[in-house]
Amino acid sequence: KNPKNKKNPSKQTAKKKRGKILLFVAEIFLLLILVAALWAAKQTQKIQYVEIKPGDVHINEPVRNEIEQGETVMKGYRNIALFGVDSREQQLDKNTRTDVIMVASINLDTKEVRLVSVYRDTWLNMTNDKYSKANAAYAKGGSKQAIGMLNMNLDLDITDFVTVGFEAVIKTVDAVGGVEINVTEEEIPYLNSYQISMVGKPTGDLNAAGEPNYTATPGVDYTPVTKAGMQKLNGLQATAYCRIRYVGGDGARTERQRTVLTLMAKKAMTLNPTTLDKIATAVCSEIKTSLDLPEILSLLADIASYEIGETSGFPFNDHVKMNGHVGNASVVVPVDLKQNVILLHEFLFEDQEYTPSTTVDKCSQRIASDTGISYNGE
């Protein structure tokens, strides 16, 4: 391999990521809260459970063969997909958009956990040689296609997932008493617009972005944010803040999500078990998962031994074009996918010699063709 391809991303971006460690701690803590919520929900049968059998999700053939032969570096890791969906009335599968797409990778030996956020607008193969934004996979084929999309494009072996509806975030933020957020003037109209879209009724027409318009009554259905600056946001406001995409794009939205999760987790850490149990009970109907009770209990048993690692966005900072285009669609472009997959396997599994599969190579070439953006080897 070209030595230039062997850069260690965690060392390359160490300075940039030090400030994100606390954010990652919060994300992992939230994950553990959700796992605990799943455990409580299992006892009341309120959780939406999905059984995933071998063959239900796509895994690239070379990866599957290495797994069966015990030759893959990934055999020492547990990889789980995490989805946050734009859900109304507990609709957590198909026909709903994934505003959050993450991969949590647990090192089974060291208990170190690393997390990668996949930008929802990333142009990828939907597992059927049709290409679209990453969030389209869940909308069209639910959790199984979304997992398959991650496996096909990233050479992963994911077979489990946890999906959370935004109503769960709303309820949790309200349960912890709200969160303090520094809202900018530019964010206010979008924050209020997302509030209306989550609680309002459709008007039957579309806005300038081609999205449905909604109507809601201020002070009754929602509380508008009227000023910039540091202020306490309630659950609906904080969730709307997480969803803002037109101020700073996908990268800024991911940061907003992590900011809210950090503050929410810090407050949750101060709550007593009874209150946390009430939160779990309140959000359990907004969770869908493939994890069964023994797996959940196994994860819970290891909580104290988890070591917090680092987090990253995908595609990686030095190999992404955030404002690429395919036709009239604005997309996030991996520059290129093959190089990003090499970096991903270094980052998650410390595999310094990873060679992407022929499937990833083909996907990489197609993405370059569709977007007109290719990797120059530097």
C-alpha positions as CSV (number, residue, x, y, z in Angstrom):
1,K,0.0,0.0,0.0
2,N,1.0,3.6,-0.5
3,P,2.4,4.8,2.9
4,K,0.2,7.8,2.6
5,N,-2.8,5.6,2.9
6,K,-1.6,4.4,6.3
7,K,-2.2,7.5,8.3
8,N,-3.7,6.8,11.6
9,P,-6.9,9.0,11.8
10,S,-7.1,8.9,15.6
11,K,-3.6,10.3,15.8
12,Q,-4.1,12.7,12.9
13,T,-7.1,14.3,14.5
14,A,-6.2,13.9,18.2
15,K,-6.1,17.6,18.9
16,K,-9.4,18.2,17.1
17,K,-11.1,15.4,19.0
18,R,-10.0,16.1,22.5
19,G,-12.8,18.5,22.9
20,K,-15.3,15.8,21.6
21,I,-14.4,13.2,24.2
22,L,-17.0,14.5,26.7
23,L,-19.6,14.4,23.9
24,F,-18.8,10.8,23.2
25,V,-19.1,10.0,26.9
26,A,-22.6,11.4,26.8
27,E,-23.4,9.4,23.7
28,I,-22.3,6.2,25.2
29,F,-24.2,7.0,28.4
30,L,-27.3,7.7,26.4
31,L,-26.8,4.4,24.7
32,L,-26.6,2.7,28.1
33,I,-29.8,4.5,29.2
34,L,-31.5,3.2,26.1
35,V,-30.3,-0.3,26.7
36,A,-31.7,-0.1,30.3
37,A,-34.9,1.2,28.8
38,L,-35.0,-1.8,26.5
39,W,-34.6,-4.1,29.5
40,A,-37.5,-2.4,31.3
41,A,-39.6,-2.4,28.2
42,K,-39.0,-6.1,27.6
43,Q,-40.8,-6.9,30.8
44,T,-43.9,-5.0,29.8
45,Q,-43.7,-6.1,26.1
46,K,-44.1,-2.5,25.0
47,I,-40.9,-2.6,22.9
48,Q,-41.0,-3.2,19.2
49,Y,-38.8,-6.2,18.6
50,V,-37.4,-7.3,15.3
51,E,-35.9,-10.7,14.8
52,I,-33.0,-10.7,12.3
53,K,-32.0,-14.1,11.0
54,P,-28.8,-15.1,9.2
55,G,-29.2,-13.8,5.6
56,D,-31.7,-11.1,6.5
57,V,-29.2,-8.4,6.1
58,H,-26.5,-7.9,3.4
59,I,-22.9,-8.6,4.4
60,N,-20.3,-8.5,1.6
61,E,-19.2,-12.0,0.7
62,P,-15.5,-11.6,1.5
63,V,-16.4,-10.2,5.0
64,R,-18.9,-13.1,5.5
65,N,-16.3,-15.6,4.5
66,E,-13.7,-14.2,6.9
67,I,-16.3,-14.2,9.7
68,E,-17.1,-17.9,9.1
69,Q,-13.4,-18.8,9.0
70,G,-12.6,-16.7,12.0
71,E,-10.0,-14.7,10.1
72,T,-11.4,-11.2,10.4
73,V,-10.1,-8.6,12.8
74,M,-13.7,-7.7,13.5
75,K,-14.3,-11.0,15.4
76,G,-13.1,-9.2,18.5
77,Y,-15.7,-6.5,18.2
78,R,-19.5,-6.1,18.6
79,N,-20.9,-3.7,16.1
80,I,-24.4,-2.3,16.5
81,A,-26.3,0.2,14.3
82,L,-28.0,3.1,16.0
83,F,-30.8,5.0,14.3
84,G,-32.7,8.1,15.3
85,V,-35.9,8.5,13.2
86,D,-38.4,11.2,12.3
87,S,-41.3,9.3,13.7
88,R,-44.9,10.1,14.3
89,E,-47.2,7.7,16.2
90,Q,-44.4,5.2,16.9
91,Q,-43.7,4.5,13.3
92,L,-40.2,3.1,13.6
93,D,-39.8,1.0,10.5
94,K,-39.9,2.1,6.8
95,N,-41.4,5.3,5.5
96,T,-39.6,7.3,8.1
97,R,-36.4,9.2,7.8
98,T,-33.2,8.5,9.8
99,D,-31.8,11.9,10.9
100,V,-29.2,10.0,13.0
101,I,-27.2,7.0,11.6
102,M,-24.4,5.7,13.9
103,V,-22.2,2.6,14.3
104,A,-21.2,1.7,17.8
105,S,-18.3,-0.7,17.9
106,I,-17.4,-2.4,21.2
107,N,-14.0,-4.0,21.7
108,L,-15.0,-7.2,23.5
109,D,-11.5,-7.6,25.1
110,T,-10.8,-4.1,26.3
111,K,-14.4,-2.9,26.5
112,E,-13.4,0.3,24.6
113,V,-16.3,1.7,22.6
114,R,-15.9,3.8,19.5
115,L,-18.7,5.5,17.7
116,V,-19.0,6.7,14.1
117,S,-21.7,9.1,12.8
118,V,-22.6,8.5,9.2
119,Y,-23.8,11.7,7.6
120,R,-27.4,11.1,6.5
121,D,-26.8,12.8,3.1
122,T,-23.9,10.6,2.1
123,W,-24.3,9.2,-1.4
124,L,-24.2,5.4,-1.1
125,N,-25.4,2.1,-2.5
126,M,-28.8,1.1,-1.1
127,T,-27.8,-2.6,-1.4
128,N,-29.6,-3.0,-4.7
129,D,-27.1,-1.1,-6.9
130,K,-29.4,2.0,-6.7
131,Y,-27.7,5.0,-5.2
132,S,-29.2,7.6,-2.9
133,K,-28.6,9.5,0.3
134,A,-27.8,7.2,3.2
135,N,-31.1,8.0,5.1
136,A,-33.1,6.7,2.1
137,A,-32.2,3.0,3.0
138,Y,-34.3,3.1,6.2
139,A,-37.2,4.9,4.6
140,K,-37.4,2.3,1.8
141,G,-36.5,-0.9,3.5
142,G,-36.5,-0.3,7.3
143,S,-33.8,-1.4,9.7
144,K,-32.7,-4.5,7.6
145,Q,-32.0,-2.5,4.5
146,A,-30.3,0.3,6.5
147,I,-28.0,-2.2,8.2
148,G,-27.3,-3.8,4.8
149,M,-26.5,-0.4,3.4
150,L,-23.9,0.2,6.2
151,N,-22.4,-3.3,5.7
152,M,-22.2,-3.1,1.9
153,N,-20.6,0.3,1.7
154,L,-18.4,0.1,4.8
155,D,-17.4,-3.6,4.8
156,L,-19.0,-4.2,8.2
157,D,-20.7,-7.2,9.8
158,I,-23.6,-5.6,11.6
159,T,-26.6,-7.7,12.4
160,D,-28.1,-5.8,15.4
161,F,-29.6,-2.3,15.8
162,V,-31.4,0.0,18.1
163,T,-33.9,2.6,16.6
164,V,-35.2,5.5,18.7
165,G,-38.1,7.8,17.7
166,F,-37.7,11.5,18.4
167,E,-40.6,11.4,20.8
168,A,-38.3,9.5,23.1
169,V,-35.8,12.4,23.0
170,I,-38.6,14.9,23.7
171,K,-39.8,12.9,26.7
172,T,-36.3,12.4,28.1
173,V,-35.3,16.1,27.8
174,D,-38.6,17.1,29.5
175,A,-38.0,14.4,32.2
176,V,-34.6,15.9,33.1
177,G,-36.0,19.4,33.3
178,G,-34.8,20.8,29.9
179,V,-31.3,21.7,28.6
180,E,-29.4,24.9,28.4
181,I,-28.5,25.7,24.8
182,N,-26.9,28.8,23.2
183,V,-29.2,29.4,20.2
184,T,-28.0,31.7,17.4
185,E,-30.2,34.2,15.6
186,E,-29.8,32.2,12.4
187,E,-31.0,29.0,14.0
188,I,-34.3,30.4,15.5
189,P,-36.6,30.2,12.4
190,Y,-35.5,26.7,11.6
191,L,-35.8,25.6,15.2
192,N,-39.4,26.9,15.3
193,S,-40.2,25.4,11.9
194,Y,-39.1,21.9,13.0
195,Q,-41.2,22.3,16.1
196,I,-44.2,23.0,14.0
197,S,-43.4,20.1,11.6
198,M,-43.3,17.7,14.6
199,V,-46.6,18.7,16.3
200,G,-48.6,20.5,13.5
201,K,-51.1,19.4,10.9
202,P,-50.1,19.2,7.2
203,T,-51.5,22.1,5.1
204,G,-51.3,20.1,1.9
205,D,-48.7,22.3,0.2
206,L,-44.9,22.3,0.0
207,N,-42.3,24.8,1.1
208,A,-39.4,26.1,-1.0
209,A,-37.3,23.0,-0.2
210,G,-40.1,20.7,-1.5
211,E,-41.0,19.5,2.0
212,P,-44.6,19.5,3.4
213,N,-45.8,22.5,5.3
214,Y,-47.4,22.2,8.7
215,T,-49.5,24.5,10.8
216,A,-49.6,24.7,14.6
217,T,-50.7,27.2,17.3
218,P,-48.0,29.0,19.2
219,G,-48.4,28.8,22.9
220,V,-50.7,25.8,22.6
221,D,-49.1,23.2,20.4
222,Y,-45.5,24.5,20.9
223,T,-43.5,27.3,22.6
224,P,-41.6,29.4,20.0
225,V,-38.0,30.4,20.6
226,T,-38.1,34.2,20.3
227,K,-34.5,35.3,21.2
228,A,-30.9,34.3,20.6
229,G,-28.5,33.4,23.4
230,M,-28.2,30.9,26.2
231,Q,-31.6,29.6,27.3
232,K,-33.4,26.5,28.6
233,L,-35.0,24.5,25.9
234,N,-37.8,22.0,26.6
235,G,-38.0,18.6,25.0
236,L,-39.7,19.6,21.7
237,Q,-37.4,22.7,21.3
238,A,-34.3,20.7,22.0
239,T,-35.3,17.9,19.5
240,A,-36.1,20.5,16.9
241,Y,-32.7,22.1,17.6
242,C,-31.0,18.7,16.9
243,R,-32.7,18.5,13.5
244,I,-31.6,21.9,12.1
245,R,-29.8,21.1,8.8
246,Y,-29.8,24.4,6.9
247,V,-27.4,26.2,9.2
248,G,-24.0,24.6,8.8
249,G,-25.1,21.4,7.0
250,D,-24.7,17.8,8.2
251,G,-21.6,18.4,10.2
252,A,-23.1,21.2,12.3
253,R,-26.3,19.1,12.8
254,T,-24.3,16.2,14.2
255,E,-22.6,18.7,16.6
256,R,-26.0,19.9,17.7
257,Q,-27.2,16.4,18.4
258,R,-24.1,15.7,20.4
259,T,-24.5,18.9,22.4
260,V,-28.1,18.0,23.4
261,L,-27.1,14.4,24.2
262,T,-24.3,15.7,26.4
263,L,-26.4,18.0,28.4
264,M,-29.2,15.5,28.7
265,A,-26.8,12.8,29.9
266,K,-25.2,15.1,32.5
267,K,-28.6,15.8,34.0
268,A,-29.6,12.2,33.8
269,M,-26.5,11.3,35.9
270,T,-27.9,13.3,38.7
271,L,-31.3,11.6,38.8
272,N,-32.3,8.8,41.2
273,P,-33.1,5.3,39.9
274,T,-36.8,5.8,40.3
275,T,-36.8,8.8,38.0
276,L,-34.7,7.0,35.5
277,D,-37.1,4.1,35.6
278,K,-39.9,6.4,34.8
279,I,-38.0,7.8,31.8
280,A,-37.4,4.2,30.6
281,T,-41.1,3.4,30.9
282,A,-42.1,6.6,29.1
283,V,-39.8,6.0,26.1
284,C,-40.0,2.2,25.7
285,S,-42.8,2.4,23.1
286,E,-40.5,4.7,21.0
287,I,-37.7,2.0,20.7
288,K,-37.3,-0.7,18.2
289,T,-34.5,-3.3,18.4
290,S,-33.2,-6.7,17.3
291,L,-31.5,-7.2,20.7
292,D,-33.2,-9.9,22.8
293,L,-33.3,-9.9,26.6
294,P,-30.2,-12.1,27.2
295,E,-28.2,-9.8,25.0
296,I,-29.5,-6.7,26.7
297,L,-28.6,-8.1,30.1
298,S,-25.2,-9.1,28.9
299,L,-24.6,-5.5,27.7
300,L,-25.8,-4.1,31.1
301,A,-23.5,-6.5,32.9
302,D,-20.5,-4.8,31.3
303,I,-21.5,-1.2,31.9
304,A,-18.9,-0.6,34.6
305,S,-16.1,-2.0,32.5
306,Y,-16.6,0.2,29.4
307,E,-13.7,2.4,28.4
308,I,-14.7,5.5,26.5
309,G,-12.9,5.9,23.2
310,E,-13.2,8.5,20.5
311,T,-15.8,9.4,17.9
312,S,-15.7,10.5,14.3
313,G,-17.9,11.5,11.4
314,F,-18.1,9.5,8.2
315,P,-16.8,10.3,5.6
316,F,-13.7,11.5,7.4
317,N,-12.8,15.2,7.5
318,D,-9.9,15.0,5.1
319,H,-11.8,12.8,2.6
320,V,-15.2,14.3,2.2
321,K,-17.0,17.0,0.2
322,M,-20.0,18.1,2.2
323,N,-21.7,20.1,-0.6
324,G,-21.4,17.8,-3.6
325,H,-24.2,17.3,-6.2
326,V,-25.8,14.5,-8.1
327,G,-28.1,16.1,-10.6
328,N,-30.1,18.7,-8.5
329,A,-29.6,16.8,-5.2
330,S,-27.1,18.2,-2.7
331,V,-25.1,15.2,-1.2
332,V,-22.2,14.4,1.0
333,V,-19.5,12.8,-1.1
334,P,-16.9,10.3,0.2
335,V,-13.5,11.2,-1.4
336,D,-13.3,8.4,-2.2
337,L,-15.4,5.6,-0.5
338,K,-12.5,3.1,-0.7
339,Q,-10.1,5.4,1.1
340,N,-12.7,6.2,3.7
341,V,-13.3,2.5,4.4
342,I,-9.6,2.0,4.9
343,L,-9.6,4.8,7.4
344,L,-12.7,3.5,9.1
345,H,-11.2,0.1,9.7
346,E,-8.1,1.7,11.1
347,F,-10.2,3.9,13.4
348,L,-12.6,1.2,14.6
349,F,-10.5,-1.9,14.6
350,E,-6.9,-0.6,14.5
351,D,-6.4,-2.5,11.3
352,Q,-3.5,-0.8,9.6
353,E,-3.5,-3.1,6.6
354,Y,-7.1,-3.3,5.6
355,T,-7.9,-3.9,1.9
356,P,-11.5,-3.1,1.0
357,S,-13.6,-5.7,-0.8
358,T,-14.3,-5.6,-4.5
359,T,-17.9,-4.5,-3.6
360,V,-16.6,-1.4,-1.9
361,D,-14.3,-0.8,-4.8
362,K,-17.2,-1.0,-7.3
363,C,-19.3,1.3,-5.1
364,S,-16.4,3.7,-4.8
365,Q,-16.1,3.9,-8.6
366,R,-19.8,4.4,-9.1
367,I,-19.9,7.2,-6.5
368,A,-17.0,9.0,-8.2
369,S,-18.9,8.7,-11.5
370,D,-22.2,9.9,-10.1
371,T,-20.7,12.9,-8.3
372,G,-17.8,13.7,-10.6
373,I,-15.4,13.7,-7.6
374,S,-12.5,11.2,-7.3
375,Y,-9.6,10.6,-5.0
376,N,-6.2,11.9,-6.2
377,G,-4.2,9.7,-3.9
378,E,-2.9,12.4,-1.6
